[in-house]
Each structure stands twice: as structure tokens, then as C-alpha cells.
């Protein structure tokens, strides 16, 4: 739980850097850079790992890397249009999606109370999206798409982490994520697709991109180790801690602060997640 909380407090730093760079570097290139630096940072750690590289689970690693690449691309693109805290608040439907998808794909029991909590959580997301939609249009759907992609990424993480070393797991995610984005950037630059065009960053921009990659690598390693120790149902609600860091950074860097309607939606989503957490704890104890 401590690892999860630390990771969630640090993660908004990634989003703040991506939003800061959005005016000069495409979200696709920022996404590629995130995985490129992850590969570099993870490479020395591979010396401590053991096991064959080419296994029957390699295609699952490829799918997981593709999903985190898509989730990152969707979210970074949304940050160009949305306040930092609003984008993360909408993304908060992800823990609820993970609970629902865990029942669908892993056969976990999901009773009417949990279904009710998930439904109420989605209502909270709609409260946040409705006022924002009138201002920025379909851009509010970017964090929604990111939440769906990240939910499936978490499910694959849960499946693979039982038998894979977390370091190798994250290295594979970096390799496949970087490969997917490299292909997308090659096509996007040739086709002049705005979110997928590449430019040569300045030295300051390289520094920011490297910092983004460092934060992402450390935080996602913490998340993987946390999920290796504790079930998804217990850890998922702790992702709501991210709103604290997002609100602080949004206020300091971008002079943004969620309005009362957004806070109402956040309170509903967080309340739904906390309720599910208490239900899981009660069922585990009983």
C-alpha cells in the first residue's frame, strides 16, 4: 500500500511535464520518449534477472506494451485540451473498470453492491465530463479511452506478474511500447498527423523528457511490485491519491483548480472506490 501511495503521488509529475511540452512536442513523441528512456533506465537492472527471453507469454508482453502505449498517448493528447486535475479525475473510472473487467475475465464474484458502486462511480465521471464537454468537445473522451486501455494493461500485469520478474515485465513494456510508438510516429510524420509528428527537441526539452521517463519507470515499478504482493481489489482505490498531486501541480504550474462541479464528480468516484475497498476487506476478513 505504501508503494502504491508513493507512486500515485509522483505520477502527476509525468502528466505535468507532458502538458507543459504539449505546445511544442506532439503527444506521440512525448509518449515514445517515455518508453525510450524507460528502456535505457531499465537496462542495467536486467543483469539481476534470470530466465529465457522468448517464452509463450511474449505475445502477452507485446499486448501489454501496446496497451500502455495507447493509454499514454490518449492521456497525453487529452492534457493538451483539459486541466490536469480534470483529466486525471475522468481517468479515475479506471479502478472501477478494473473491478468490472476482473469479474468478466477472471471470474471474480461481483455482487449487487459492487455493481451499484461501479454505476455510481460512472455517474461521477459523467458529472465531470458534462460541463467540460461543452467547452472542449470530444477531447474529454481521451482520458476515457486511456482508462479503458490502462484497465486491460492492469489485467495483463496481474496475469504476468505471478510468473515474471517485475523488472523484466517493465522492460518488455518499454520495448513494445517504444516499438509501437516508433511505427506510429514514422507513419504520422509522413502523413502529417498532428499528434504523431516528430521534431528534434531542444536540450531543455530532452531534459524534461528524460525526467518524465525516470518518474514513469520508478512509479510503474512500484505499482508492479505492489500488485505482486496484494490483490487488485485492495490496491485499486489507492490510485485516487493521484488527485492530490495533480491538483497541487495544476495550481502551481498552470494556475488551474477544479471547479465545484468537478469536485462533486471526484467525490462520487472516490466514494465509490473506497466503498468497494471496504467491501473487499470485509469479505476477505469474513
N, C-alpha and C positions, 0 to 999 in steps of 0.2 A: 504493500500500500504506500509506503514511503517513497519507493522508486517511482511509482505512478504519479504521486503528487508532485515530486520534483520535476519529472518530465513534463507534466501539464503546465507547471509554472514557467518553464523555459520555452516551450513550443511557440508561444505567441511571438517570440523574437524572430522566428523564421518568417512568419506572416508579415511582421512589421518591415523587415528588410525587403521582402518581395513587393509589398505595396509601395515602399519608397522607390524601388527601381522600376516600377511599372510604367513610368512616364518615358523611360529611355531604353529599356530592355524588355523584349516580349516575355510573356509568362511562360512560353515554351522553352525559351533559352534559360530562364531562371530555373525551371524545373530540371532541365538537362544538367545544369551546373550543380544543382543539389545532389544529384546522383553521381556525377563525375567526382566531386570532392569526397563523397562517401566512399567510393572505391579506393581513392588514394589513402584516406584515413584508416580504412579497414584492412588494407593490405598487410601491414606489419603484424596485425593481430592474428592473421591466418596461420602463422608459424606455430601457434599453440593448438591448432585444431587437427583432428585426425579423421580419416575416412575417405572413401572414394568420391571423386567429383561427379562422375557420371553415374547417376542412380536412376531407378524407375520414377523417382519423385521429381526429376529435373523439370518435367513439364509443369508441375505444380509451382516450382520456383519461378518459372517463366510467367505463369499466370499471375502469381503474386506480385512480381516485379512490374508487370504491365498494369495491374490494378492500382498499385501505389503511384505509378507514373500518371495514370489518368486522374486519380483523385487529386494529386498535387497540381496538375495542370488546370483542372476545373476550379480548384480553390484559388490558386494564384490569379487566374483570369477574373474571378469574381471580385477579388480585392481591388482591382483597378476601378470598380464601379461602386463598391459598398464600403461603408465604415468598417473598420477592423472588428470591433465587438459585434456588430450586426451579422457579419459574415460567419463568425465563429458561433454566434447564437443559433443561426439557422443550421449550421453544421451539427449542432447538438442533437439533432434527431438520430445521429449515428448510433449512440448506445442503445436507443430504443430499437433501431433496425437490427442491431446485432442480436438482441434478445429474441426478436421475432424470427430472424433467419436461423438462429441456433436451434429453435424448435422445428423449423422446416427441414433443415439439412442434417441435424444431429439427433433428432427425435427427442429433444429435451421437453419435458412437460411444461405446458404453458396454460395456466388456469385463467378463469374469467377475470380475476383481479389484475393479473399481469396484462391481459388483453385490454382491460379498461385503462390501465396506466399508460400503455403504449398509445392508445387512441387519444387520451387527454394530452399526452406529450406532442402528438402531431397537431392537435388544436393549438397548442402553444406556438409551434413553428408557424402555423398559418397566421396567427396574430402578428408575428414579427414580419412575415412576408407581405401581408396585405398593404400596409402603409408604404412599405419600401417599393412595392411593385409599381405603384403609381408614379414614382419618381425615376426609377432606373429601368423599369420594364423587365424583360426576361433575364436580365443579369442576375436576379435573385435566385434563379434556378441553378446557377453554377455551384454554390455550396451544397445545394440539394443533391446534385449529381455527384459531387465529391463525397458526400456522406454515403451514398449507395455504393460507390466503388470502394471506399475505405472499409465499409462493413464486410464486404466479401474478402477484402485483404485481411481483416482481422480473423475471419473464419479460417482462411488458409493458414494464417500464422498459428492458430490454435492447433490445427491438424498437423503441421510440420514440426512445431517446436517440441513435440513429445519425443521425436527421434533425431532431431537435428541440433547441432550446436548453434546457439544464438548468433555467434559471430559469423559463422558460415551462412546462416539464414539471412542476415543483413547484407552480407557481401553479395550473395546471389541477387537480392532485391536491387542492390545498386547496379550490378552488371546488367540485368534485364531492363531495369528502369532507364538506365543510360542508353542502352541499345534502342529501345522503343522510341525514346525522345530524339535520338540522333537521326533515326529514319524519318520521324515526323518533321524535324527541323529541315532536313535536306529537301523533303517534298514541299514544305511550307515556304521556304525561302525561294525555291524555284517557281512556285505558284503565287508568290506574293500574298500569302495568308498572314494577316497581321499578328495573330497570337503565336505564330510558328515561324517567324522570321529571325534570322541570326545576324548579330553585329559583333564587332570586336570591342569588348569592354575596355574602359579606362582602368588605370591601376587602382583607383579608389573603388571602382565597381567590382574588380576582381577580388579585392579585399572583402567587400561586403558579401560577395557570392561565396567566398571561402568560409566566412563566418557562418553564413546560412547553412552550408554543408556540414560544418562542425556541430552546430546546435542540433541539426536534424539527425546526424549519426549518433550522438550521445543520447538524445532523447528516445530515439527508436530502439536503441539497445536496451535502455532502461525498461521500456514497455515490453520488449520481448522477454527479458529476464523476469519481469513481474508476472506475465501471463504463464511463464513456465512454472511458477510457484503457486499461483492462485487462479481460480476459475474466472472466466469472463464475467459471469453474473455478479461477482463480488467487486471486480475492478472497474467495470464499465462506468458506474456512476462517478468515479473519481475524475473522469475526463472533464466534468463540469468545472473543476478547479481552473481550467484554462481561461474561463471568462474573466477571472481576476487579473491575470497578466495582460489579457487582451484589452481590457478596459483601461488599465493604467497606461499601457503603451499608446493606445489610441488617443488618450487625453494628452499625454506629454508630447508625442511626436506629431500627431495630425490634428490636435485640438478637436477631437471627436468624443462625444459622450452619448451613450444610448438614451433615447427619449423614454418617457414613462410607458408608452405602449410596448416598446421593445423589452423593457424590464419586466412587464407583466408576462410577456411570452416566455422570457427566460425563466421567471419564477415558476411558471406552469411546467415547463420542460424539466427543470431541475427537480421540482417536487415530484414529478412522475418517476424520475430516475431514482431518487432517494427512496421513494416508496417501494420500488422493485428491489432495491438493495436490502431494505429491512425485511421484505418478504423472503428473499433468498436466505438471509441469515437465520430467520425464524424457522424456515423449512429445514435448513441444514442442522439446526440445533435440535429440532423435534424428530 
